[in-house]
Amino acid sequence: MSGPLRRPPSGPLPPRRRLGAGVHPAVLTRRVAAGARRRSRLHLAALVAAALGVAGVLLWGGGQAVLALMDDQLGAVPDSRRLPADTVVLDRHGGLIAVLHPPGERRIPVALAQIAPELRRGTVAVEDRNFWNEGAVDATRLAAAAWTDLVRGGAVQGASTITEQLAKVLYVGASPRTVERKLREIFIARHLARTLSRAQVLEEYLNDINYGHGAYGAEAAARTYFGIPAARLDLARASLLAGLPNSPALLDPYLHPGAARARQRAVLAAMVDTGAASPDAAAAALAEQPALVAGAMADVDLFPTVTARAVREVRDRLGVDAVGGGLRITTTVDSGLQRFSQDAVTAQVDSMAAEHAGDGALVAVDPRSGEVLADVGGAGPGHAGSQIDMASRPRSPGSIFKLFTYSAALEARRLSMLSPLRDVPFSLPHGGGDDGGGRYQVHDYEPRYRGTVTVKEALAGSLNVPAVKAELLTGIPDVLRMARGLGVTTLSRPDSAYGASLTLGTYPVPLEEIAQAATVLAAQGWFRPEHVLLSVRDRGGGELLGRRSGHRALDPGVAFVMNAILADDANRAASFGARSALTIPGHLVAAKTGTTSGFRDNLTVGWTPRLAVATWVGNADDRPMRNTTGLSGAAPIWNAVMGHALGAGGDGWPSPPAGVRPVAEGWLLDGTDAQTGAEPGALDELAPQAACRQWTRADGLLWSCSPAPSGLDGDPGPPPPASPDAGPSGSGPGLSLSFTLGG
């Protein structure tokens, strides 16, 4: 019987007591820990009950039916996790260039036959001795482990088979231990056992398990700890590795050698117990104590520019991330030529310290295939900008751009090899000044003018005034069309955005695109896409890369005439001297240089039908150099590499194609003669006179000083004469000129 009810005291209620208030901190800590232990025991009891239940089902009958029902309840097998694997990059001869992997994680999948038998046997003996004869789950081990965990009060006994461990690695991951996770692990292990052979399960396991120090899989572990492939592991090394997956951090042989040795002893004992090794062999292995290497596989990347370009090309062509993709990439690069080229770039840049040169680059391509044989992105470690790939970074090409101007002029039959152009003071009414609205005065590199010169002398001698006149006669849109057709993809703005200085190389273009264009001239007009990938195979050895086809990008007659101009040393002797660095003894080589204003860029590109090489010297931060040109700065690199690569072989220049005829001083295309183009003096000066007119169209601003309709699209026609006595204005009778000036 309860006592009398008590009235609550009048007045405000006393303050609510806080949890733990008035309790000694040590007592509170013990209470919290006790609560955690109770929750842990409940969690453990649930796990043990589940494990005992599954084990009982398997051991005491009806197991398959119950497990089938469990499979139905758990649903479909999830997608396996795509584990990263090292991608190997090779040169064209199979030599190693680089190994690509995510930071701190190495995985090199290999076939089971490439893993030493000692490691296979040791792993099975210590992890799952009934592996070859059991199903996905070992009921006896599961029950024993559950009982041990219950008696000891904690998870101290492992029960997972190799198949279950593989299921955890590939599908479940390192989630907290729960009943649901354990049941799903068993479910997926059963799926693996049904779909894979025992050997396939072991192969997958040995390729994916963590061995510590970022090494996943036997191959990476063997190389990490011993510097050898997994196939060469002996019993001493294999038994040490076989013990590490149990607890890679606590058994780390570098940090905890005693624990690692104890685990190795357990592995060898298990091998003796199962007949996987004899007692004498196990004793000898335990006594050997093999030396460990540095503790991490060295990151291999011999040619960073080549590696980066290969990764970029895999992404662009296949839509695949090569890093960690487990690919085997064979590149087109020749390691011997790559090393020679790198040395040549470094040596030349170092020799130009007084000229304030800090960097250089080179691209070498086989015009017959488009295969990149060497790709040097910088002068190497210790040089400013060494982390920047200057072979792929757009830079002003200088007079090398004249290749496109004269090719376009020849193809349009606006000029011939022998057409006369006057090299005299010359300006345009627009394109100069800060806003482009003033007169544009064209200057040659040398402070003198040559008078009347032929196209072959103007191109080979790199004269600026004739080049601008050739551009105006042809039209900037056609020059741009030629450049883009030969592989210059960076000039992608509307045609109207480019001014008359285009032909002088004032708009940046990457060196690799200059090399691509050179291959078209070298290959008689055939465009074969420049590429660095020879083969890309996936983890299963399947080829992923399709073949690339070429196409005709340039009239072969135009290519022949351009090559004839640029391979004849006599054509450039007046500007560069005879037998300069643009000649290779024993070879007939076409070559062109480029130098930009302020001496910021020196370039040389040259080719034969067998090889095209483009070189650059300058500074990555665009600082000017001092009094150095394409001939003195970049040509020595080009000369050294070209001479080395060509060796003693022939050059392979073809016979003249159809549509090209010989004359006394060169070669002419059908439809042209020595006087094709403007008469001497016709383009000397374009003044904004009354008879000159300008108009716009989609591809730019056009200009004509013809007293008659020019025939150009959109020409409004000539203005009426100022008086009946006034003759036609302009630079000459019947003159019709057009060019595009940028905005």
KEMARLUM-843695 format. One line per 10 residues: their letters; for each residue x negated, y negated, z negated of C-alpha. Coordinates in pm, whole numbers, always signed. Layout:
! KEMARLUM-843695
A	X/Y/Z ~ ...
! end
This chain:
! KEMARLUM-843695
MSGPLRRPPS	+0/+0/+0 ~ -137/-329/+101 ~ -181/-622/-130 ~ +32/-937/-129 ~ +8/-1165/+166 ~ -211/-1465/+110 ~ -130/-1813/+236 ~ -395/-1964/+447 ~ -576/-2245/+275 ~ -451/-2589/+352
GPLPPRRRLG	-669/-2840/+538 ~ -893/-2793/+845 ~ -1022/-2451/+942 ~ -1384/-2374/+860 ~ -1630/-2384/+1153 ~ -1651/-2066/+1361 ~ -1952/-1859/+1278 ~ -2195/-1832/+1566 ~ -2316/-1491/+1677 ~ -2622/-1406/+1475
AGVHPAVLTR	-2591/-1705/+1248 ~ -2754/-1638/+914 ~ -2917/-1321/+1045 ~ -3293/-1283/+1037 ~ -3438/-1298/+1393 ~ -3603/-955/+1354 ~ -3270/-802/+1253 ~ -3096/-971/+1546 ~ -3361/-838/+1783 ~ -3310/-485/+1652
RVAAGARRRS	-2934/-516/+1694 ~ -2968/-638/+2055 ~ -3214/-358/+2131 ~ -2982/-102/+1973 ~ -2698/-227/+2190 ~ -2917/-202/+2497 ~ -3014/+153/+2398 ~ -2648/+246/+2355 ~ -2567/+110/+2699 ~ -2876/+282/+2843
RLHLAALVAA	-2773/+614/+2682 ~ -2425/+579/+2827 ~ -2575/+505/+3169 ~ -2819/+795/+3132 ~ -2541/+1025/+3017 ~ -2342/+938/+3327 ~ -2642/+1010/+3548 ~ -2715/+1336/+3365 ~ -2352/+1443/+3386 ~ -2346/+1376/+3757
ALGVAGVLLW	-2673/+1560/+3809 ~ -2562/+1857/+3598 ~ -2231/+1861/+3780 ~ -2392/+1875/+4122 ~ -2645/+2131/+4004 ~ -2370/+2345/+3854 ~ -2170/+2335/+4173 ~ -2471/+2451/+4369 ~ -2582/+2718/+4121 ~ -2249/+2871/+4022
GGGQAVLALM	-2061/+2900/+4347 ~ -1818/+2702/+4555 ~ -2097/+2456/+4617 ~ -2071/+2416/+4991 ~ -1697/+2350/+4986 ~ -1728/+2095/+4706 ~ -2022/+1922/+4873 ~ -1833/+1911/+5201 ~ -1547/+1742/+5016 ~ -1800/+1498/+4863
DDQLGAVPDS	-1932/+1424/+5212 ~ -1582/+1333/+5323 ~ -1533/+1104/+5027 ~ -1864/+922/+5074 ~ -1790/+844/+5436 ~ -2024/+799/+5731 ~ -2403/+799/+5712 ~ -2527/+438/+5723 ~ -2779/+320/+5975 ~ -3133/+389/+5870
RRLPADTVVL	-3355/+94/+5787 ~ -3591/+3/+6068 ~ -3922/+17/+5889 ~ -4195/-199/+6038 ~ -4494/-27/+6192 ~ -4828/-160/+6308 ~ -4848/-266/+6671 ~ -5180/-186/+6836 ~ -5314/-419/+7108 ~ -5572/-275/+7348
DRHGGLIAVL	-5778/-407/+7637 ~ -5744/-269/+7991 ~ -5997/+6/+7912 ~ -5827/+119/+7588 ~ -6056/-69/+7349 ~ -5896/-209/+7032 ~ -5823/-582/+7037 ~ -5582/-633/+6748 ~ -5350/-468/+6496 ~ -5026/-654/+6422
HPPGERRIPV	-4818/-603/+6108 ~ -4614/-800/+5852 ~ -4825/-962/+5577 ~ -4935/-712/+5313 ~ -4780/-409/+5481 ~ -4954/-155/+5704 ~ -4780/+140/+5867 ~ -4929/+344/+6150 ~ -4693/+628/+6246 ~ -4866/+939/+6381
ALAQIAPELR	-4756/+1289/+6473 ~ -4761/+1553/+6200 ~ -5044/+1728/+6382 ~ -5257/+1412/+6336 ~ -5232/+1440/+5957 ~ -5484/+1674/+5796 ~ -5334/+2009/+5682 ~ -5482/+1950/+5336 ~ -5267/+1640/+5287 ~ -4957/+1817/+5416
RGTVAVEDRN	-5007/+2114/+5184 ~ -5102/+1899/+4887 ~ -4795/+1678/+4927 ~ -4558/+1975/+4944 ~ -4727/+2151/+4649 ~ -4701/+1856/+4411 ~ -4379/+1693/+4531 ~ -4155/+1979/+4643 ~ -4308/+2327/+4643 ~ -3990/+2490/+4776
FWNEGAVDAT	-3967/+2242/+5061 ~ -4001/+2490/+5346 ~ -3728/+2722/+5212 ~ -3476/+2497/+5033 ~ -3188/+2280/+5147 ~ -3158/+1910/+5093 ~ -3119/+1948/+4715 ~ -3304/+2179/+4474 ~ -3030/+2267/+4222 ~ -3266/+2427/+3970
RLAAAAWTDL	-3495/+2122/+3961 ~ -3197/+1890/+3944 ~ -3050/+2069/+3641 ~ -3387/+2098/+3465 ~ -3468/+1734/+3520 ~ -3126/+1624/+3396 ~ -3158/+1831/+3079 ~ -3512/+1703/+3014 ~ -3394/+1343/+3058 ~ -3111/+1403/+2812
VRGGAVQGAS	-3334/+1563/+2550 ~ -3611/+1306/+2582 ~ -3366/+1015/+2591 ~ -3502/+867/+2913 ~ -3571/+932/+3279 ~ -3898/+1122/+3252 ~ -3849/+1410/+3494 ~ -3829/+1376/+3873 ~ -3587/+1598/+4058 ~ -3576/+1458/+4411
TITEQLAKVL	-3682/+1680/+4696 ~ -3893/+1542/+4979 ~ -3573/+1521/+5185 ~ -3402/+1316/+4913 ~ -3703/+1088/+4883 ~ -3695/+1033/+5258 ~ -3324/+951/+5234 ~ -3404/+692/+4968 ~ -3680/+534/+5179 ~ -3489/+523/+5506
YVGASPRTVE	-3133/+458/+5391 ~ -3083/+380/+5023 ~ -3378/+160/+4932 ~ -3503/+69/+4585 ~ -3164/-10/+4434 ~ -3101/+53/+4060 ~ -3037/+414/+3954 ~ -2662/+475/+3941 ~ -2436/+773/+3980 ~ -2312/+637/+4311
RKLREIFIAR	-2666/+588/+4440 ~ -2769/+942/+4342 ~ -2464/+1095/+4505 ~ -2523/+893/+4823 ~ -2888/+997/+4823 ~ -2784/+1364/+4809 ~ -2523/+1306/+5078 ~ -2774/+1146/+5316 ~ -3038/+1409/+5238 ~ -2789/+1675/+5343
HLARTLSRAQ	-2736/+1485/+5668 ~ -3113/+1474/+5729 ~ -3145/+1845/+5657 ~ -2877/+1917/+5916 ~ -3018/+1692/+6188 ~ -3397/+1729/+6146 ~ -3626/+2028/+6125 ~ -3839/+2076/+5815 ~ -4146/+1965/+6009 ~ -3968/+1649/+6126
VLEEYLNDIN	-3862/+1564/+5771 ~ -4220/+1604/+5648 ~ -4356/+1398/+5936 ~ -4113/+1115/+5864 ~ -4192/+1130/+5493 ~ -4570/+1124/+5540 ~ -4538/+829/+5779 ~ -4314/+617/+5554 ~ -4403/+678/+5190 ~ -4585/+408/+4991
YGHGAYGAEA	-4946/+488/+4897 ~ -5024/+149/+4744 ~ -5237/-148/+4856 ~ -4991/-222/+5135 ~ -5051/+116/+5298 ~ -4733/+292/+5406 ~ -4782/+635/+5554 ~ -5075/+873/+5560 ~ -5262/+712/+5849 ~ -5267/+365/+5692
AARTYFGIPA	-5356/+517/+5352 ~ -5649/+718/+5490 ~ -5786/+408/+5662 ~ -5722/+185/+5360 ~ -5888/+403/+5095 ~ -6149/+592/+5299 ~ -6185/+411/+5633 ~ -6103/+722/+5837 ~ -5795/+848/+6023 ~ -5562/+1087/+5845
ARLDLARASL	-5671/+1373/+6071 ~ -6020/+1367/+5915 ~ -5918/+1394/+5551 ~ -6084/+1678/+5360 ~ -5939/+1844/+5049 ~ -6102/+1599/+4805 ~ -5963/+1292/+4981 ~ -5631/+1451/+5069 ~ -5561/+1561/+4712 ~ -5630/+1209/+4583
LAGLPNSPAL	-5391/+1056/+4838 ~ -5122/+1318/+4781 ~ -5089/+1210/+4419 ~ -5048/+836/+4480 ~ -4682/+815/+4599 ~ -4567/+930/+4252 ~ -4656/+583/+4119 ~ -4879/+378/+4353 ~ -4934/+93/+4106 ~ -5010/+302/+3795
LDPYLHPGAA	-5225/+551/+3989 ~ -5422/+287/+4182 ~ -5769/+445/+4214 ~ -5935/+102/+4211 ~ -5762/-30/+3900 ~ -5685/+299/+3722 ~ -5943/+554/+3836 ~ -5884/+779/+3533 ~ -5511/+806/+3603 ~ -5575/+867/+3972
RARQRAVLAA	-5822/+1146/+3887 ~ -5575/+1305/+3647 ~ -5308/+1301/+3913 ~ -5554/+1448/+4165 ~ -5623/+1728/+3918 ~ -5248/+1796/+3898 ~ -5224/+1805/+4278 ~ -5511/+2054/+4307 ~ -5361/+2270/+4030 ~ -5029/+2275/+4214
MVDTGAASPD	-5208/+2371/+4535 ~ -5385/+2659/+4363 ~ -5059/+2768/+4198 ~ -4874/+2778/+4532 ~ -5163/+2934/+4725 ~ -5225/+2618/+4928 ~ -5589/+2608/+4812 ~ -5828/+2854/+4650 ~ -5958/+2791/+4296 ~ -6312/+2749/+4427
AAAAALAEQP	-6208/+2498/+4693 ~ -6005/+2303/+4439 ~ -6296/+2292/+4195 ~ -6533/+2172/+4466 ~ -6286/+1902/+4574 ~ -6244/+1780/+4217 ~ -6620/+1758/+4171 ~ -6677/+1567/+4497 ~ -6542/+1224/+4392 ~ -6544/+1064/+4742
ALVAGAMADV	-6637/+696/+4767 ~ -6362/+445/+4830 ~ -6387/+164/+5084 ~ -6290/-199/+5030 ~ -5929/-129/+4936 ~ -5747/-282/+5234 ~ -5762/-231/+5606 ~ -5939/-518/+5775 ~ -5708/-726/+5992 ~ -5836/-680/+6346
DLFPTVTARA	-5785/-966/+6594 ~ -6086/-992/+6821 ~ -5935/-1233/+7074 ~ -5662/-1443/+6905 ~ -5559/-1624/+7225 ~ -5509/-1294/+7407 ~ -5316/-1149/+7113 ~ -5088/-1451/+7086 ~ -5025/-1448/+7460 ~ -4944/-1075/+7452
VREVRDRLGV	-4697/-1125/+7165 ~ -4537/-1417/+7350 ~ -4506/-1218/+7672 ~ -4354/-916/+7492 ~ -4094/-1147/+7342 ~ -4020/-1326/+7670 ~ -4008/-1020/+7894 ~ -3865/-758/+7659 ~ -3691/-959/+7387 ~ -3889/-768/+7123
DAVGGGLRIT	-4090/-892/+6826 ~ -4424/-716/+6864 ~ -4535/-781/+6504 ~ -4440/-473/+6306 ~ -4267/-321/+6609 ~ -4482/-8/+6623 ~ -4576/-78/+6985 ~ -4882/+25/+7180 ~ -4966/-275/+7398 ~ -5228/-235/+7668
TTVDSGLQRF	-5335/-572/+7805 ~ -5492/-667/+8136 ~ -5791/-826/+7963 ~ -6145/-702/+8020 ~ -6320/-725/+7682 ~ -6664/-760/+7840 ~ -6557/-1056/+8054 ~ -6361/-1201/+7762 ~ -6670/-1201/+7538 ~ -6890/-1344/+7812
SQDAVTAQVD	-6634/-1617/+7882 ~ -6602/-1706/+7514 ~ -6980/-1733/+7482 ~ -6997/-1952/+7794 ~ -6728/-2189/+7663 ~ -6886/-2212/+7318 ~ -7238/-2269/+7454 ~ -7128/-2544/+7694 ~ -6920/-2728/+7435 ~ -7207/-2712/+7185
SMAAEHAGDG	-7446/-2848/+7449 ~ -7216/-3148/+7500 ~ -7224/-3279/+7143 ~ -7388/-3602/+7264 ~ -7095/-3649/+7504 ~ -6850/-3605/+7213 ~ -6698/-3285/+7353 ~ -6538/-3069/+7086 ~ -6346/-2794/+7260 ~ -6307/-2590/+7577
ALVAVDPRSG	-6087/-2326/+7739 ~ -6088/-2076/+8026 ~ -5843/-1853/+8212 ~ -5957/-1587/+8462 ~ -5704/-1404/+8680 ~ -5717/-1136/+8950 ~ -5524/-1292/+9245 ~ -5449/-947/+9388 ~ -5229/-857/+9092 ~ -5180/-1161/+8868
EVLADVGGAG	-5357/-977/+8586 ~ -5528/-1205/+8334 ~ -5885/-1078/+8288 ~ -5997/-1335/+8029 ~ -5817/-1601/+7827 ~ -6023/-1827/+7602 ~ -5819/-2079/+7406 ~ -6098/-2273/+7236 ~ -6465/-2307/+7158 ~ -6429/-2077/+6858
PGHAGSQIDM	-6455/-2101/+6477 ~ -6628/-2409/+6346 ~ -6497/-2632/+6624 ~ -6224/-2890/+6582 ~ -5894/-2758/+6706 ~ -6006/-2396/+6679 ~ -5652/-2295/+6575 ~ -5498/-2448/+6891 ~ -5469/-2256/+7217 ~ -5594/-2513/+7464
ASRPRSPGSI	-5542/-2276/+7757 ~ -5165/-2301/+7712 ~ -5143/-2664/+7594 ~ -5057/-2914/+7872 ~ -5339/-3154/+7955 ~ -5382/-3405/+8236 ~ -5535/-3210/+8528 ~ -5690/-3509/+8702 ~ -5780/-3463/+9067 ~ -5707/-3091/+9057
FKLFTYSAAL	-5346/-3192/+9122 ~ -5453/-3297/+9471 ~ -5435/-2926/+9557 ~ -5056/-2957/+9555 ~ -5048/-3289/+9741 ~ -5257/-3173/+10035 ~ -5092/-2830/+10046 ~ -4753/-3001/+10073 ~ -4880/-3244/+10338 ~ -5027/-2962/+10548
EARRLSMLSP	-4717/-2742/+10517 ~ -4490/-3032/+10620 ~ -4727/-3099/+10915 ~ -4765/-3457/+10795 ~ -5143/-3419/+10803 ~ -5404/-3185/+10942 ~ -5748/-3089/+10819 ~ -5897/-3355/+11049 ~ -5643/-3635/+11010 ~ -5810/-3972/+10942
LRDVPFSLPH	-5726/-4160/+10624 ~ -5880/-4493/+10529 ~ -6051/-4508/+10189 ~ -6024/-4883/+10129 ~ -5883/-5105/+9852 ~ -5517/-5012/+9823 ~ -5219/-5104/+9607 ~ -4845/-5041/+9587 ~ -4579/-5298/+9510 ~ -4445/-5093/+9220
GGGDDGGGRY	-4573/-4851/+8959 ~ -4831/-5067/+8779 ~ -4827/-5251/+8449 ~ -4691/-5134/+8116 ~ -4333/-5109/+8245 ~ -4416/-4984/+8596 ~ -4278/-5300/+8749 ~ -4606/-5453/+8859 ~ -4836/-5370/+9146 ~ -5018/-5036/+9122
QVHDYEPRYR	-5383/-5071/+9222 ~ -5536/-4737/+9323 ~ -5906/-4692/+9240 ~ -6154/-4428/+9343 ~ -6375/-4275/+9075 ~ -6682/-4434/+9230 ~ -6687/-4815/+9262 ~ -6720/-4797/+9641 ~ -6501/-4701/+9932 ~ -6588/-4475/+10227
GTVTVKEALA	-6382/-4633/+10504 ~ -6222/-4384/+10741 ~ -6256/-4022/+10626 ~ -6096/-3695/+10732 ~ -5857/-3503/+10510 ~ -6118/-3234/+10448 ~ -6368/-3496/+10325 ~ -6106/-3678/+10118 ~ -5987/-3359/+9944 ~ -6325/-3195/+9886
GSLNVPAVKA	-6477/-3529/+9782 ~ -6183/-3598/+9547 ~ -6110/-3947/+9680 ~ -5812/-4112/+9511 ~ -5693/-4365/+9769 ~ -5652/-4110/+10052 ~ -5477/-3872/+9807 ~ -5215/-4133/+9719 ~ -5164/-4208/+10088 ~ -5122/-3837/+10160
ELLTGIPDVL	-4868/-3824/+9878 ~ -4673/-4118/+10023 ~ -4669/-3967/+10370 ~ -4540/-3640/+10227 ~ -4306/-3765/+9955 ~ -4333/-3702/+9584 ~ -4032/-3465/+9582 ~ -4210/-3237/+9829 ~ -4534/-3253/+9628 ~ -4343/-3157/+9314
RMARGLGVTT	-4167/-2877/+9502 ~ -4506/-2742/+9606 ~ -4648/-2758/+9253 ~ -4347/-2582/+9105 ~ -4352/-2318/+9375 ~ -4715/-2239/+9296 ~ -4640/-2187/+8925 ~ -4639/-2527/+8754 ~ -4330/-2495/+8534 ~ -4406/-2781/+8296
LSRPDSAYGA	-4315/-3055/+8546 ~ -3947/-3000/+8482 ~ -3810/-3352/+8462 ~ -3606/-3500/+8750 ~ -3818/-3594/+9050 ~ -3741/-3962/+8993 ~ -3932/-3947/+8663 ~ -4268/-3910/+8841 ~ -4464/-4196/+8991 ~ -4727/-4230/+9258
SLTLGTYPVP	-5002/-4145/+9010 ~ -4875/-3784/+9016 ~ -5135/-3685/+9271 ~ -5410/-3817/+9044 ~ -5308/-3573/+8770 ~ -5162/-3811/+8514 ~ -4883/-3571/+8412 ~ -4995/-3287/+8179 ~ -5016/-2927/+8302 ~ -5150/-2622/+8109
LEEIAQAATV	-5475/-2466/+8225 ~ -5303/-2127/+8262 ~ -5064/-2280/+8518 ~ -5356/-2424/+8712 ~ -5507/-2075/+8723 ~ -5174/-1936/+8845 ~ -5165/-2188/+9131 ~ -5521/-2101/+9228 ~ -5423/-1735/+9264 ~ -5164/-1829/+9527
LAAQGWFRPE	-5426/-2004/+9737 ~ -5665/-1713/+9682 ~ -5399/-1458/+9781 ~ -5314/-1625/+10116 ~ -4993/-1772/+9982 ~ -4865/-1476/+9776 ~ -4735/-1560/+9431 ~ -4799/-1279/+9186 ~ -4682/-1377/+8836 ~ -4972/-1424/+8599
HVLLSVRDRG	-4941/-1173/+8314 ~ -5139/-1025/+8028 ~ -4937/-704/+7975 ~ -5043/-386/+8154 ~ -4829/-144/+7952 ~ -4601/-154/+7647 ~ -4500/+175/+7485 ~ -4262/+226/+7195 ~ -4312/+454/+6893 ~ -4204/+755/+7095
GGELLGRRSG	-4447/+680/+7377 ~ -4180/+557/+7618 ~ -4282/+285/+7863 ~ -4085/-38/+7811 ~ -4243/-258/+8076 ~ -4113/-278/+8430 ~ -4322/-372/+8731 ~ -4331/-732/+8846 ~ -4305/-809/+9216 ~ -4456/-1100/+9403
HRALDPGVAF	-4322/-1324/+9678 ~ -4446/-1555/+9950 ~ -4483/-1904/+9800 ~ -4704/-2077/+10058 ~ -4757/-2064/+10432 ~ -5063/-1837/+10477 ~ -5197/-2081/+10735 ~ -5185/-2362/+10480 ~ -5366/-2143/+10226 ~ -5629/-2057/+10487
VMNAILADDA	-5692/-2423/+10574 ~ -5706/-2529/+10207 ~ -5956/-2252/+10135 ~ -6164/-2348/+10439 ~ -6183/-2708/+10314 ~ -6270/-2627/+9953 ~ -6516/-2345/+10023 ~ -6731/-2557/+10257 ~ -7003/-2724/+10053 ~ -7067/-2974/+10334
NRAASFGARS	-6724/-3131/+10280 ~ -6805/-3233/+9920 ~ -7177/-3300/+9955 ~ -7124/-3678/+9985 ~ -6953/-3686/+9644 ~ -7115/-3399/+9451 ~ -7442/-3332/+9630 ~ -7537/-3014/+9812 ~ -7549/-2680/+9627 ~ -7388/-2818/+9310
ALTIPGHLVA	-7240/-2617/+9025 ~ -6941/-2560/+9253 ~ -7138/-2309/+9458 ~ -7221/-1947/+9364 ~ -7531/-1802/+9537 ~ -7436/-1508/+9755 ~ -7065/-1591/+9753 ~ -6822/-1811/+9941 ~ -6608/-1976/+9674 ~ -6338/-2244/+9694
AKTGTTSGFR	-6351/-2496/+9410 ~ -6201/-2823/+9289 ~ -6280/-3046/+8991 ~ -6074/-3288/+8786 ~ -6165/-3576/+8554 ~ -5910/-3791/+8372 ~ -5926/-4154/+8270 ~ -6133/-4226/+7963 ~ -6318/-3896/+8017 ~ -6058/-3715/+7806
DNLTVGWTPR	-6046/-3406/+8026 ~ -6298/-3224/+8244 ~ -6165/-2942/+8460 ~ -6286/-2707/+8729 ~ -6089/-2440/+8912 ~ -6227/-2209/+9177 ~ -6146/-1881/+9341 ~ -6213/-1603/+9586 ~ -5956/-1339/+9689 ~ -6094/-1129/+9402
LAVATWVGNA	-6102/-1378/+9117 ~ -5963/-1716/+9012 ~ -6113/-1904/+8715 ~ -5995/-2232/+8560 ~ -6196/-2412/+8291 ~ -6144/-2717/+8071 ~ -6360/-2921/+7833 ~ -6236/-3201/+7608 ~ -6102/-3258/+7257 ~ -5788/-3105/+7113
DDRPMRNTTG	-5697/-3438/+6949 ~ -5734/-3620/+7284 ~ -6039/-3821/+7178 ~ -6236/-3943/+7481 ~ -6570/-3796/+7571 ~ -6862/-3999/+7700 ~ -6950/-4020/+8070 ~ -6880/-3658/+8160 ~ -6690/-3525/+8460 ~ -6538/-3204/+8581
LSGAAPIWNA	-6866/-3130/+8758 ~ -7091/-3187/+8456 ~ -6853/-3072/+8180 ~ -6634/-2785/+8300 ~ -6813/-2662/+8612 ~ -7111/-2506/+8426 ~ -6869/-2274/+8241 ~ -6689/-2191/+8563 ~ -7016/-2125/+8745 ~ -7151/-1893/+8474
VMGHALGAGG	-6832/-1687/+8443 ~ -6763/-1673/+8816 ~ -7117/-1565/+8896 ~ -7113/-1301/+8622 ~ -6775/-1158/+8721 ~ -6829/-1153/+9098 ~ -7163/-976/+9071 ~ -7299/-844/+9397 ~ -6965/-747/+9555 ~ -6809/-901/+9862
DGWPSPPAGV	-6555/-1182/+9843 ~ -6285/-1041/+10070 ~ -6189/-1356/+10260 ~ -5936/-1274/+10535 ~ -5935/-1357/+10904 ~ -5734/-1659/+11019 ~ -5360/-1581/+11017 ~ -5126/-1647/+11304 ~ -5055/-2015/+11357 ~ -5411/-2129/+11284
RPVAEGWLLD	-5653/-2219/+11564 ~ -6021/-2309/+11549 ~ -6152/-2643/+11673 ~ -6500/-2792/+11676 ~ -6484/-2933/+11321 ~ -6250/-2694/+11146 ~ -5906/-2536/+11171 ~ -5571/-2673/+11279 ~ -5221/-2547/+11212 ~ -4984/-2511/+11503
GTDAQTGAEP	-4791/-2831/+11544 ~ -5080/-3054/+11436 ~ -5387/-3207/+11589 ~ -5676/-3422/+11477 ~ -5459/-3735/+11487 ~ -5158/-3600/+11298 ~ -5045/-3847/+11035 ~ -5093/-4219/+11001 ~ -5331/-4411/+11225 ~ -5645/-4544/+11060
GALDELAPQA	-5554/-4851/+10862 ~ -5179/-4795/+10875 ~ -5152/-4742/+10500 ~ -5410/-4993/+10390 ~ -5173/-5219/+10202 ~ -4804/-5210/+10125 ~ -4689/-5563/+10051 ~ -4335/-5655/+9945 ~ -4261/-5832/+10273 ~ -3915/-5912/+10406
ACRQWTRADG	-3919/-5616/+10643 ~ -4000/-5365/+10362 ~ -3706/-5214/+10179 ~ -3644/-4973/+9895 ~ -3348/-4757/+9796 ~ -3271/-4478/+9553 ~ -3159/-4125/+9603 ~ -3124/-3826/+9367 ~ -3494/-3738/+9373 ~ -3635/-4087/+9330
LLWSCSPAPS	-3704/-4432/+9472 ~ -3793/-4449/+9843 ~ -3980/-4722/+10029 ~ -4014/-4799/+10399 ~ -4173/-5080/+10599 ~ -4056/-4955/+10938 ~ -3889/-5209/+11171 ~ -3666/-4920/+11283 ~ -3455/-4672/+11087 ~ -3690/-4430/+10914
GLDGDPGPPP	-3461/-4129/+10939 ~ -3490/-4077/+10563 ~ -3173/-3993/+10372 ~ -3005/-4308/+10245 ~ -3216/-4559/+10443 ~ -3003/-4876/+10470 ~ -3192/-4971/+10785 ~ -3430/-5260/+10855 ~ -3327/-5615/+10769 ~ -3270/-5855/+11057
PASPDAGPSG	-3576/-6054/+11167 ~ -3625/-6393/+11003 ~ -3624/-6575/+11342 ~ -3614/-6483/+11708 ~ -3990/-6538/+11725 ~ -4075/-6316/+11430 ~ -4233/-5983/+11518 ~ -4194/-5667/+11313 ~ -4334/-5703/+10968 ~ -4518/-5435/+10775
SGPGLSLSFT	-4862/-5286/+10811 ~ -4842/-5186/+11173 ~ -4606/-5149/+11466 ~ -4361/-4863/+11433 ~ -4479/-4777/+11079 ~ -4239/-4568/+10870 ~ -4346/-4480/+10518 ~ -4171/-4323/+10225 ~ -4269/-4238/+9873 ~ -4108/-4185/+9536
LGG	-4190/-4413/+9247 ~ -4110/-4301/+8895 ~ -3890/-4491/+8660
! end
